[in-house]
Amino acid sequence: MTIKPREKVTDGDDDPVESMLKKAGCLDLHYKVQECINTTRDWRKCQGEVNDFKECIMRHKQENGSKK
């Protein structure tokens, strides 16, 4: 199996995950989860943020006809 090297993106978005989250409208919620985990050092204390993020992703998947 050959693994392709990661391609550089020239539009300023270096991270394909961040690009996907931005298109889904969930990037701010992703940042809130990261900030909470960084502040509390305990992901279990961030369940509100995690659930908001999860709901955003699920809405996006449903709107785009994705089954997963």
PQR file with spaces between the fields and no chain letter, atoms N, CA, C, O and H, PARSE charges and radii, in Angstrom:
ATOM       1  N    MET     1       0.834   -1.169    0.000 -0.4000 1.5000
ATOM       2  CA   MET     1       0.000    0.000    0.000 -0.0000 2.0000
ATOM       3  C    MET     1       0.886    1.242    0.000  0.5500 1.7000
ATOM       4  O    MET     1       1.830    1.337    0.785 -0.5500 1.4000
ATOM       5  N    THR     2       0.588    2.174   -0.863 -0.4000 1.5000
ATOM       6  CA   THR     2       1.350    3.403   -0.953 -0.0000 2.0000
ATOM       7  C    THR     2       0.590    4.529   -0.280  0.5500 1.7000
ATOM       8  O    THR     2      -0.606    4.707   -0.510 -0.5500 1.4000
ATOM       9  H    THR     2      -0.179    2.097   -1.500  0.4000 1.0000
ATOM      10  N    ILE     3       1.282    5.280    0.542 -0.4000 1.5000
ATOM      11  CA   ILE     3       0.678    6.414    1.215 -0.0000 2.0000
ATOM      12  C    ILE     3       1.150    7.674    0.520  0.5500 1.7000
ATOM      13  O    ILE     3       2.350    7.915    0.388 -0.5500 1.4000
ATOM      14  H    ILE     3       2.253    5.135    0.729  0.4000 1.0000
ATOM      15  N    LYS     4       0.186    8.482    0.075 -0.4000 1.5000
ATOM      16  CA   LYS     4       0.531    9.728   -0.590 -0.0000 2.0000
ATOM      17  C    LYS     4       0.948   10.767    0.447  0.5500 1.7000
ATOM      18  O    LYS     4       0.384   10.816    1.540 -0.5500 1.4000
ATOM      19  H    LYS     4      -0.789    8.286    0.183  0.4000 1.0000
ATOM      20  N    PRO     5       1.928   11.592    0.108 -0.5600 1.5000
ATOM      21  CA   PRO     5       2.273   12.681    1.024  0.2800 2.0000
ATOM      22  C    PRO     5       1.139   13.702    1.054  0.5500 1.7000
ATOM      23  O    PRO     5       0.420   13.878    0.070 -0.5500 1.4000
ATOM      24  N    ARG     6       0.992   14.359    2.175 -0.4000 1.5000
ATOM      25  CA   ARG     6      -0.048   15.373    2.311 -0.0000 2.0000
ATOM      26  C    ARG     6       0.259   16.538    1.386  0.5500 1.7000
ATOM      27  O    ARG     6       1.368   17.072    1.374 -0.5500 1.4000
ATOM      28  H    ARG     6       1.576   14.216    2.974  0.4000 1.0000
ATOM      29  N    GLU     7      -0.752   16.922    0.609 -0.4000 1.5000
ATOM      30  CA   GLU     7      -0.571   18.015   -0.336 -0.0000 2.0000
ATOM      31  C    GLU     7      -0.756   19.350    0.371  0.5500 1.7000
ATOM      32  O    GLU     7      -1.590   19.482    1.267 -0.5500 1.4000
ATOM      33  H    GLU     7      -1.653   16.488    0.619  0.4000 1.0000
ATOM      34  N    LYS     8       0.022   20.324   -0.036 -0.4000 1.5000
ATOM      35  CA   LYS     8      -0.110   21.671    0.502 -0.0000 2.0000
ATOM      36  C    LYS     8      -1.303   22.339   -0.164  0.5500 1.7000
ATOM      37  O    LYS     8      -1.494   22.226   -1.375 -0.5500 1.4000
ATOM      38  H    LYS     8       0.700   20.217   -0.763  0.4000 1.0000
ATOM      39  N    VAL     9      -2.098   23.032    0.631 -0.4000 1.5000
ATOM      40  CA   VAL     9      -3.240   23.770    0.118 -0.0000 2.0000
ATOM      41  C    VAL     9      -2.834   25.234    0.077  0.5500 1.7000
ATOM      42  O    VAL     9      -2.277   25.757    1.042 -0.5500 1.4000
ATOM      43  H    VAL     9      -1.943   23.124    1.615  0.4000 1.0000
ATOM      44  N    THR    10      -3.114   25.895   -1.043 -0.4000 1.5000
ATOM      45  CA   THR    10      -2.640   27.258   -1.208 -0.0000 2.0000
ATOM      46  C    THR    10      -3.669   28.311   -0.836  0.5500 1.7000
ATOM      47  O    THR    10      -3.366   29.502   -0.904 -0.5500 1.4000
ATOM      48  H    THR    10      -3.567   25.471   -1.827  0.4000 1.0000
ATOM      49  N    ASP    11      -4.894   27.910   -0.440 -0.4000 1.5000
ATOM      50  CA   ASP    11      -5.909   28.903   -0.122 -0.0000 2.0000
ATOM      51  C    ASP    11      -5.885   29.348    1.336  0.5500 1.7000
ATOM      52  O    ASP    11      -6.812   30.024    1.783 -0.5500 1.4000
ATOM      53  H    ASP    11      -5.140   26.942   -0.384  0.4000 1.0000
ATOM      54  N    GLY    12      -4.847   28.983    2.087 -0.4000 1.5000
ATOM      55  CA   GLY    12      -4.718   29.404    3.467 -0.0000 2.0000
ATOM      56  C    GLY    12      -5.185   28.364    4.467  0.5500 1.7000
ATOM      57  O    GLY    12      -4.814   28.441    5.638 -0.5500 1.4000
ATOM      58  H    GLY    12      -4.094   28.434    1.724  0.4000 1.0000
ATOM      59  N    ASP    13      -5.982   27.399    4.050 -0.4000 1.5000
ATOM      60  CA   ASP    13      -6.434   26.341    4.942 -0.0000 2.0000
ATOM      61  C    ASP    13      -5.479   25.165    4.818  0.5500 1.7000
ATOM      62  O    ASP    13      -5.554   24.390    3.864 -0.5500 1.4000
ATOM      63  H    ASP    13      -6.284   27.337    3.099  0.4000 1.0000
ATOM      64  N    ASP    14      -4.581   25.035    5.785 -0.4000 1.5000
ATOM      65  CA   ASP    14      -3.600   23.962    5.740 -0.0000 2.0000
ATOM      66  C    ASP    14      -4.169   22.643    6.238  0.5500 1.7000
ATOM      67  O    ASP    14      -3.647   21.579    5.907 -0.5500 1.4000
ATOM      68  H    ASP    14      -4.520   25.664    6.560  0.4000 1.0000
ATOM      69  N    ASP    15      -5.225   22.701    7.024 -0.4000 1.5000
ATOM      70  CA   ASP    15      -5.762   21.509    7.652 -0.0000 2.0000
ATOM      71  C    ASP    15      -7.068   21.100    6.964  0.5500 1.7000
ATOM      72  O    ASP    15      -8.045   21.848    7.006 -0.5500 1.4000
ATOM      73  H    ASP    15      -5.650   23.566    7.293  0.4000 1.0000
ATOM      74  N    PRO    16      -7.095   19.927    6.335 -0.5600 1.5000
ATOM      75  CA   PRO    16      -8.315   19.501    5.644  0.2800 2.0000
ATOM      76  C    PRO    16      -9.485   19.275    6.598  0.5500 1.7000
ATOM      77  O    PRO    16     -10.641   19.427    6.203 -0.5500 1.4000
ATOM      78  N    VAL    17      -9.200   18.914    7.840 -0.4000 1.5000
ATOM      79  CA   VAL    17     -10.276   18.731    8.822 -0.0000 2.0000
ATOM      80  C    VAL    17     -10.920   20.075    9.134  0.5500 1.7000
ATOM      81  O    VAL    17     -12.145   20.180    9.190 -0.5500 1.4000
ATOM      82  H    VAL    17      -8.261   18.790    8.161  0.4000 1.0000
ATOM      83  N    GLU    18     -10.106   21.096    9.337 -0.4000 1.5000
ATOM      84  CA   GLU    18     -10.651   22.425    9.594 -0.0000 2.0000
ATOM      85  C    GLU    18     -11.453   22.926    8.402  0.5500 1.7000
ATOM      86  O    GLU    18     -12.484   23.574    8.584 -0.5500 1.4000
ATOM      87  H    GLU    18      -9.111   21.010    9.291  0.4000 1.0000
ATOM      88  N    SER    19     -11.004   22.644    7.200 -0.4000 1.5000
ATOM      89  CA   SER    19     -11.747   23.035    6.002 -0.0000 2.0000
ATOM      90  C    SER    19     -13.111   22.370    5.970  0.5500 1.7000
ATOM      91  O    SER    19     -14.109   23.018    5.655 -0.5500 1.4000
ATOM      92  H    SER    19     -10.166   22.118    7.052  0.4000 1.0000
ATOM      93  N    MET    20     -13.167   21.075    6.296 -0.4000 1.5000
ATOM      94  CA   MET    20     -14.431   20.345    6.306 -0.0000 2.0000
ATOM      95  C    MET    20     -15.361   20.902    7.378  0.5500 1.7000
ATOM      96  O    MET    20     -16.555   21.082    7.139 -0.5500 1.4000
ATOM      97  H    MET    20     -12.357   20.548    6.552  0.4000 1.0000
ATOM      98  N    LEU    21     -14.806   21.175    8.565 -0.4000 1.5000
ATOM      99  CA   LEU    21     -15.629   21.706    9.649 -0.0000 2.0000
ATOM     100  C    LEU    21     -16.149   23.098    9.330  0.5500 1.7000
ATOM     101  O    LEU    21     -17.267   23.447    9.710 -0.5500 1.4000
ATOM     102  H    LEU    21     -13.836   21.028    8.758  0.4000 1.0000
ATOM     103  N    LYS    22     -15.353   23.888    8.639 -0.4000 1.5000
ATOM     104  CA   LYS    22     -15.786   25.225    8.239 -0.0000 2.0000
ATOM     105  C    LYS    22     -16.948   25.116    7.255  0.5500 1.7000
ATOM     106  O    LYS    22     -17.932   25.846    7.379 -0.5500 1.4000
ATOM     107  H    LYS    22     -14.445   23.605    8.330  0.4000 1.0000
ATOM     108  N    LYS    23     -16.847   24.219    6.288 -0.4000 1.5000
ATOM     109  CA   LYS    23     -17.924   24.020    5.310 -0.0000 2.0000
ATOM     110  C    LYS    23     -19.191   23.519    5.985  0.5500 1.7000
ATOM     111  O    LYS    23     -20.297   23.855    5.562 -0.5500 1.4000
ATOM     112  H    LYS    23     -16.048   23.626    6.187  0.4000 1.0000
ATOM     113  N    ALA    24     -19.035   22.716    7.034 -0.4000 1.5000
ATOM     114  CA   ALA    24     -20.181   22.166    7.757 -0.0000 2.0000
ATOM     115  C    ALA    24     -20.802   23.202    8.696  0.5500 1.7000
ATOM     116  O    ALA    24     -21.925   23.018    9.165 -0.5500 1.4000
ATOM     117  H    ALA    24     -18.137   22.444    7.378  0.4000 1.0000
ATOM     118  N    GLY    25     -20.083   24.281    8.968 -0.4000 1.5000
ATOM     119  CA   GLY    25     -20.579   25.296    9.888 -0.0000 2.0000
ATOM     120  C    GLY    25     -20.336   24.945   11.341  0.5500 1.7000
ATOM     121  O    GLY    25     -20.988   25.492   12.230 -0.5500 1.4000
ATOM     122  H    GLY    25     -19.171   24.430    8.587  0.4000 1.0000
ATOM     123  N    CYS    26     -19.405   24.039   11.591 -0.4000 1.5000
ATOM     124  CA   CYS    26     -19.156   23.543   12.954 -0.0000 2.0000
ATOM     125  C    CYS    26     -17.786   23.921   13.490  0.5500 1.7000
ATOM     126  O    CYS    26     -17.401   23.453   14.562 -0.5500 1.4000
ATOM     127  H    CYS    26     -18.875   23.595   10.869  0.4000 1.0000
ATOM     128  N    LEU    27     -17.052   24.740   12.788 -0.4000 1.5000
ATOM     129  CA   LEU    27     -15.677   25.039   13.193 -0.0000 2.0000
ATOM     130  C    LEU    27     -15.625   25.754   14.536  0.5500 1.7000
ATOM     131  O    LEU    27     -14.776   25.435   15.368 -0.5500 1.4000
ATOM     132  H    LEU    27     -17.365   25.120   11.917  0.4000 1.0000
ATOM     133  N    ASP    28     -16.523   26.721   14.763 -0.4000 1.5000
ATOM     134  CA   ASP    28     -16.509   27.432   16.043 -0.0000 2.0000
ATOM     135  C    ASP    28     -16.780   26.487   17.206  0.5500 1.7000
ATOM     136  O    ASP    28     -16.172   26.618   18.268 -0.5500 1.4000
ATOM     137  H    ASP    28     -17.212   26.981   14.087  0.4000 1.0000
ATOM     138  N    LEU    29     -17.696   25.533   17.010 -0.4000 1.5000
ATOM     139  CA   LEU    29     -17.989   24.566   18.070 -0.0000 2.0000
ATOM     140  C    LEU    29     -16.782   23.658   18.326  0.5500 1.7000
ATOM     141  O    LEU    29     -16.515   23.276   19.465 -0.5500 1.4000
ATOM     142  H    LEU    29     -18.190   25.427   16.147  0.4000 1.0000
ATOM     143  N    HIS    30     -16.069   23.322   17.272 -0.4000 1.5000
ATOM     144  CA   HIS    30     -14.838   22.524   17.400 -0.0000 2.0000
ATOM     145  C    HIS    30     -13.823   23.268   18.263  0.5500 1.7000
ATOM     146  O    HIS    30     -13.187   22.685   19.140 -0.5500 1.4000
ATOM     147  H    HIS    30     -16.286   23.632   16.346  0.4000 1.0000
ATOM     148  N    TYR    31     -13.684   24.569   17.999 -0.4000 1.5000
ATOM     149  CA   TYR    31     -12.756   25.377   18.788 -0.0000 2.0000
ATOM     150  C    TYR    31     -13.199   25.471   20.248  0.5500 1.7000
ATOM     151  O    TYR    31     -12.362   25.487   21.150 -0.5500 1.4000
ATOM     152  H    TYR    31     -14.201   25.043   17.286  0.4000 1.0000
ATOM     153  N    LYS    32     -14.515   25.534   20.486 -0.4000 1.5000
ATOM     154  CA   LYS    32     -15.017   25.584   21.857 -0.0000 2.0000
ATOM     155  C    LYS    32     -14.685   24.301   22.613  0.5500 1.7000
ATOM     156  O    LYS    32     -14.333   24.344   23.792 -0.5500 1.4000
ATOM     157  H    LYS    32     -15.196   25.521   19.754  0.4000 1.0000
ATOM     158  N    VAL    33     -14.797   23.162   21.935 -0.4000 1.5000
ATOM     159  CA   VAL    33     -14.423   21.889   22.559 -0.0000 2.0000
ATOM     160  C    VAL    33     -12.940   21.907   22.908  0.5500 1.7000
ATOM     161  O    VAL    33     -12.554   21.553   24.022 -0.5500 1.4000
ATOM     162  H    VAL    33     -15.082   23.127   20.977  0.4000 1.0000
ATOM     163  N    GLN    34     -12.122   22.315   21.964 -0.4000 1.5000
ATOM     164  CA   GLN    34     -10.674   22.358   22.212 -0.0000 2.0000
ATOM     165  C    GLN    34     -10.327   23.306   23.354  0.5500 1.7000
ATOM     166  O    GLN    34      -9.489   22.990   24.198 -0.5500 1.4000
ATOM     167  H    GLN    34     -12.435   22.603   21.060  0.4000 1.0000
ATOM     168  N    GLU    35     -10.977   24.472   23.377 -0.4000 1.5000
ATOM     169  CA   GLU    35     -10.706   25.446   24.432 -0.0000 2.0000
ATOM     170  C    GLU    35     -11.110   24.899   25.802  0.5500 1.7000
ATOM     171  O    GLU    35     -10.382   25.063   26.781 -0.5500 1.4000
ATOM     172  H    GLU    35     -11.658   24.728   22.692  0.4000 1.0000
ATOM     173  N    CYS    36     -12.269   24.253   25.864 -0.4000 1.5000
ATOM     174  CA   CYS    36     -12.727   23.681   27.131 -0.0000 2.0000
ATOM     175  C    CYS    36     -11.754   22.615   27.629  0.5500 1.7000
ATOM     176  O    CYS    36     -11.378   22.601   28.801 -0.5500 1.4000
ATOM     177  H    CYS    36     -12.861   24.121   25.069  0.4000 1.0000
ATOM     178  N    ILE    37     -11.359   21.736   26.736 -0.4000 1.5000
ATOM     179  CA   ILE    37     -10.438   20.668   27.140 -0.0000 2.0000
ATOM     180  C    ILE    37      -9.096   21.262   27.577  0.5500 1.7000
ATOM     181  O    ILE    37      -8.492   20.795   28.543 -0.5500 1.4000
ATOM     182  H    ILE    37     -11.664   21.747   25.784  0.4000 1.0000
ATOM     183  N    ASN    38      -8.642   22.270   26.877 -0.4000 1.5000
ATOM     184  CA   ASN    38      -7.380   22.912   27.237 -0.0000 2.0000
ATOM     185  C    ASN    38      -7.489   23.608   28.589  0.5500 1.7000
ATOM     186  O    ASN    38      -6.546   23.579   29.380 -0.5500 1.4000
ATOM     187  H    ASN    38      -9.133   22.649   26.093  0.4000 1.0000
ATOM     188  N    THR    39      -8.626   24.228   28.857 -0.4000 1.5000
ATOM     189  CA   THR    39      -8.817   24.956   30.110 -0.0000 2.0000
ATOM     190  C    THR    39      -8.995   24.014   31.295  0.5500 1.7000
ATOM     191  O    THR    39      -8.377   24.202   32.343 -0.5500 1.4000
ATOM     192  H    THR    39      -9.392   24.252   28.214  0.4000 1.0000
ATOM     193  N    THR    40      -9.841   23.003   31.124 -0.4000 1.5000
ATOM     194  CA   THR    40     -10.164   22.118   32.251 -0.0000 2.0000
ATOM     195  C    THR    40      -9.203   20.951   32.391  0.5500 1.7000
ATOM     196  O    THR    40      -9.076   20.370   33.469 -0.5500 1.4000
ATOM     197  H    THR    40     -10.343   22.851   30.273  0.4000 1.0000
ATOM     198  N    ARG    41      -8.525   20.608   31.299 -0.4000 1.5000
ATOM     199  CA   ARG    41      -7.637   19.440   31.257 -0.0000 2.0000
ATOM     200  C    ARG    41      -8.392   18.137   31.527  0.5500 1.7000
ATOM     201  O    ARG    41      -7.807   17.137   31.942 -0.5500 1.4000
ATOM     202  H    ARG    41      -8.628   21.080   30.424  0.4000 1.0000
ATOM     203  N    ASP    42      -9.727   18.175   31.277 -0.4000 1.5000
ATOM     204  CA   ASP    42     -10.553   17.004   31.524 -0.0000 2.0000
ATOM     205  C    ASP    42     -11.725   17.019   30.544  0.5500 1.7000
ATOM     206  O    ASP    42     -12.658   17.803   30.716 -0.5500 1.4000
ATOM     207  H    ASP    42     -10.202   18.987   30.940  0.4000 1.0000
ATOM     208  N    TRP    43     -11.691   16.174   29.532 -0.4000 1.5000
ATOM     209  CA   TRP    43     -12.729   16.159   28.496 -0.0000 2.0000
ATOM     210  C    TRP    43     -14.096   15.850   29.084  0.5500 1.7000
ATOM     211  O    TRP    43     -15.117   16.220   28.504 -0.5500 1.4000
ATOM     212  H    TRP    43     -10.933   15.537   29.392  0.4000 1.0000
ATOM     213  N    ARG    44     -14.129   15.176   30.230 -0.4000 1.5000
ATOM     214  CA   ARG    44     -15.411   14.821   30.846 -0.0000 2.0000
ATOM     215  C    ARG    44     -16.170   16.049   31.326  0.5500 1.7000
ATOM     216  O    ARG    44     -17.394   16.014   31.445 -0.5500 1.4000
ATOM     217  H    ARG    44     -13.300   14.876   30.702  0.4000 1.0000
ATOM     218  N    LYS    45     -15.462   17.119   31.598 -0.4000 1.5000
ATOM     219  CA   LYS    45     -16.097   18.364   32.036 -0.0000 2.0000
ATOM     220  C    LYS    45     -16.604   19.194   30.856  0.5500 1.7000
ATOM     221  O    LYS    45     -17.165   20.271   31.055 -0.5500 1.4000
ATOM     222  H    LYS    45     -14.467   17.147   31.500  0.4000 1.0000
ATOM     223  N    CYS    46     -16.412   18.707   29.644 -0.4000 1.5000
ATOM     224  CA   CYS    46     -16.756   19.461   28.433 -0.0000 2.0000
ATOM     225  C    CYS    46     -17.892   18.801   27.653  0.5500 1.7000
ATOM     226  O    CYS    46     -18.008   18.994   26.443 -0.5500 1.4000
ATOM     227  H    CYS    46     -15.956   17.832   29.483  0.4000 1.0000
ATOM     228  N    GLN    47     -18.715   18.036   28.330 -0.4000 1.5000
ATOM     229  CA   GLN    47     -19.750   17.287   27.621 -0.0000 2.0000
ATOM     230  C    GLN    47     -20.769   18.183   26.932  0.5500 1.7000
ATOM     231  O    GLN    47     -21.301   17.803   25.889 -0.5500 1.4000
ATOM     232  H    GLN    47     -18.621   17.879   29.313  0.4000 1.0000
ATOM     233  N    GLY    48     -21.056   19.351   27.476 -0.4000 1.5000
ATOM     234  CA   GLY    48     -21.970   20.287   26.819 -0.0000 2.0000
ATOM     235  C    GLY    48     -21.422   20.716   25.466  0.5500 1.7000
ATOM     236  O    GLY    48     -22.136   20.705   24.464 -0.5500 1.4000
ATOM     237  H    GLY    48     -20.624   19.659   28.323  0.4000 1.0000
ATOM     238  N    GLU    49     -20.158   21.091   25.448 -0.4000 1.5000
ATOM     239  CA   GLU    49     -19.512   21.511   24.207 -0.0000 2.0000
ATOM     240  C    GLU    49     -19.406   20.355   23.222  0.5500 1.7000
ATOM     241  O    GLU    49     -19.638   20.522   22.024 -0.5500 1.4000
ATOM     242  H    GLU    49     -19.578   21.100   26.263  0.4000 1.0000
ATOM     243  N    VAL    50     -19.053   19.177   23.738 -0.4000 1.5000
ATOM     244  CA   VAL    50     -18.925   18.002   22.878 -0.0000 2.0000
ATOM     245  C    VAL    50     -20.270   17.667   22.248  0.5500 1.7000
ATOM     246  O    VAL    50     -20.334   17.381   21.053 -0.5500 1.4000
ATOM     247  H    VAL    50     -18.864   19.041   24.711  0.4000 1.0000
ATOM     248  N    ASN    51     -21.340   17.697   23.024 -0.4000 1.5000
ATOM     249  CA   ASN    51     -22.660   17.378   22.489 -0.0000 2.0000
ATOM     250  C    ASN    51     -23.129   18.407   21.469  0.5500 1.7000
ATOM     251  O    ASN    51     -23.748   18.039   20.470 -0.5500 1.4000
ATOM     252  H    ASN    51     -21.289   17.930   23.996  0.4000 1.0000
ATOM     253  N    ASP    52     -22.847   19.698   21.699 -0.4000 1.5000
ATOM     254  CA   ASP    52     -23.201   20.727   20.717 -0.0000 2.0000
ATOM     255  C    ASP    52     -22.474   20.476   19.397  0.5500 1.7000
ATOM     256  O    ASP    52     -23.061   20.588   18.321 -0.5500 1.4000
ATOM     257  H    ASP    52     -22.345   19.997   22.510  0.4000 1.0000
ATOM     258  N    PHE    53     -21.199   20.139   19.495 -0.4000 1.5000
ATOM     259  CA   PHE    53     -20.400   19.858   18.305 -0.0000 2.0000
ATOM     260  C    PHE    53     -20.943   18.624   17.573  0.5500 1.7000
ATOM     261  O    PHE    53     -21.082   18.628   16.350 -0.5500 1.4000
ATOM     262  H    PHE    53     -20.722   20.048   20.369  0.4000 1.0000
ATOM     263  N    LYS    54     -21.243   17.582   18.332 -0.4000 1.5000
ATOM     264  CA   LYS    54     -21.776   16.346   17.752 -0.0000 2.0000
ATOM     265  C    LYS    54     -23.098   16.611   17.029  0.5500 1.7000
ATOM     266  O    LYS    54     -23.313   16.105   15.927 -0.5500 1.4000
ATOM     267  H    LYS    54     -21.130   17.579   19.325  0.4000 1.0000
ATOM     268  N    GLU    55     -23.978   17.393   17.637 -0.4000 1.5000
ATOM     269  CA   GLU    55     -25.262   17.717   17.011 -0.0000 2.0000
ATOM     270  C    GLU    55     -25.068   18.499   15.714  0.5500 1.7000
ATOM     271  O    GLU    55     -25.786   18.279   14.739 -0.5500 1.4000
ATOM     272  H    GLU    55     -23.804   17.804   18.532  0.4000 1.0000
ATOM     273  N    CYS    56     -24.105   19.402   15.707 -0.4000 1.5000
ATOM     274  CA   CYS    56     -23.815   20.171   14.494 -0.0000 2.0000
ATOM     275  C    CYS    56     -23.367   19.243   13.367  0.5500 1.7000
ATOM     276  O    CYS    56     -23.833   19.370   12.234 -0.5500 1.4000
ATOM     277  H    CYS    56     -23.522   19.580   16.499  0.4000 1.0000
ATOM     278  N    ILE    57     -22.474   18.322   13.671 -0.4000 1.5000
ATOM     279  CA   ILE    57     -21.986   17.372   12.664 -0.0000 2.0000
ATOM     280  C    ILE    57     -23.124   16.490   12.170  0.5500 1.7000
ATOM     281  O    ILE    57     -23.237   16.242   10.970 -0.5500 1.4000
ATOM     282  H    ILE    57     -22.095   18.219   14.591  0.4000 1.0000
ATOM     283  N    MET    58     -23.966   16.017   13.078 -0.4000 1.5000
ATOM     284  CA   MET    58     -25.091   15.160   12.691 -0.0000 2.0000
ATOM     285  C    MET    58     -26.067   15.920   11.792  0.5500 1.7000
ATOM     286  O    MET    58     -26.557   15.368   10.806 -0.5500 1.4000
ATOM     287  H    MET    58     -23.874   16.219   14.053  0.4000 1.0000
ATOM     288  N    ARG    59     -26.354   17.181   12.123 -0.4000 1.5000
ATOM     289  CA   ARG    59     -27.243   18.003   11.274 -0.0000 2.0000
ATOM     290  C    ARG    59     -26.662   18.138    9.877  0.5500 1.7000
ATOM     291  O    ARG    59     -27.371   18.001    8.881 -0.5500 1.4000
ATOM     292  H    ARG    59     -25.956   17.630   12.923  0.4000 1.0000
ATOM     293  N    HIS    60     -25.373   18.406    9.814 -0.4000 1.5000
ATOM     294  CA   HIS    60     -24.724   18.568    8.508 -0.0000 2.0000
ATOM     295  C    HIS    60     -24.812   17.276    7.695  0.5500 1.7000
ATOM     296  O    HIS    60     -25.090   17.311    6.496 -0.5500 1.4000
ATOM     297  H    HIS    60     -24.796   18.517   10.623  0.4000 1.0000
ATOM     298  N    LYS    61     -24.576   16.145    8.344 -0.4000 1.5000
ATOM     299  CA   LYS    61     -24.664   14.872    7.639 -0.0000 2.0000
ATOM     300  C    LYS    61     -26.075   14.614    7.133  0.5500 1.7000
ATOM     301  O    LYS    61     -26.256   14.141    6.011 -0.5500 1.4000
ATOM     302  H    LYS    61     -24.351   16.116    9.318  0.4000 1.0000
ATOM     303  N    GLN    62     -27.077   14.922    7.953 -0.4000 1.5000
ATOM     304  CA   GLN    62     -28.464   14.698    7.545 -0.0000 2.0000
ATOM     305  C    GLN    62     -28.843   15.621    6.386  0.5500 1.7000
ATOM     306  O    GLN    62     -29.533   15.199    5.458 -0.5500 1.4000
ATOM     307  H    GLN    62     -26.930   15.306    8.864  0.4000 1.0000
ATOM     308  N    GLU    63     -28.398   16.865    6.436 -0.4000 1.5000
ATOM     309  CA   GLU    63     -28.698   17.826    5.376 -0.0000 2.0000
ATOM     310  C    GLU    63     -28.063   17.418    4.049  0.5500 1.7000
ATOM     311  O    GLU    63     -28.578   17.754    2.983 -0.5500 1.4000
ATOM     312  H    GLU    63     -27.838   17.207    7.190  0.4000 1.0000
ATOM     313  N    ASN    64     -26.963   16.706    4.114 -0.4000 1.5000
ATOM     314  CA   ASN    64     -26.261   16.314    2.905 -0.0000 2.0000
ATOM     315  C    ASN    64     -26.540   14.869    2.505  0.5500 1.7000
ATOM     316  O    ASN    64     -25.893   14.342    1.600 -0.5500 1.4000
ATOM     317  H    ASN    64     -26.545   16.434    4.980  0.4000 1.0000
ATOM     318  N    GLY    65     -27.487   14.232    3.164 -0.4000 1.5000
ATOM     319  CA   GLY    65     -27.902   12.885    2.770 -0.0000 2.0000
ATOM     320  C    GLY    65     -26.947   11.796    3.144  0.5500 1.7000
ATOM     321  O    GLY    65     -27.054   10.685    2.624 -0.5500 1.4000
ATOM     322  H    GLY    65     -28.012   14.660    3.899  0.4000 1.0000
ATOM     323  N    SER    66     -26.011   12.067    4.029 -0.4000 1.5000
ATOM     324  CA   SER    66     -25.073   11.039    4.450 -0.0000 2.0000
ATOM     325  C    SER    66     -25.748   10.103    5.441  0.5500 1.7000
ATOM     326  O    SER    66     -26.489   10.555    6.314 -0.5500 1.4000
ATOM     327  H    SER    66     -25.924   12.969    4.451  0.4000 1.0000
ATOM     328  N    LYS    67     -25.504    8.823    5.316 -0.4000 1.5000
ATOM     329  CA   LYS    67     -26.117    7.812    6.171 -0.0000 2.0000
ATOM     330  C    LYS    67     -25.356    7.598    7.466  0.5500 1.7000
ATOM     331  O    LYS    67     -25.933    7.097    8.432 -0.5500 1.4000
ATOM     332  H    LYS    67     -24.902    8.456    4.607  0.4000 1.0000
ATOM     333  N    LYS    68     -24.057    7.966    7.522 -0.4000 1.5000
ATOM     334  CA   LYS    68     -23.233    7.714    8.708 -0.0000 2.0000
ATOM     335  C    LYS    68     -23.225    8.867    9.640  0.5500 1.7000
ATOM     336  O    LYS    68     -22.578    8.812   10.685 -0.5500 1.4000
ATOM     337  H    LYS    68     -23.588    8.372    6.738  0.4000 1.0000
